């Protein structure tokens, strides 16, 4: 199989054989990923802030 036939078959497969999701589904999925990422970032930030305060308190004891 040469490169030209590979490219032609790949284009044909992408156009005719792949089932693409609807645009609204992609939008909903993107919003879900953004919200989940923000929640995760806030959780990690809160843990980091708590650990920083704990370590500051601990080092101030000495």
ABEGO torsion letter per residue (X at the ends): XBAAAAAAAAAAAAAAABBBBBAAAAAAAAAAAAAAAAAAAAAAAAAAAAAAAAAAAAAAAX
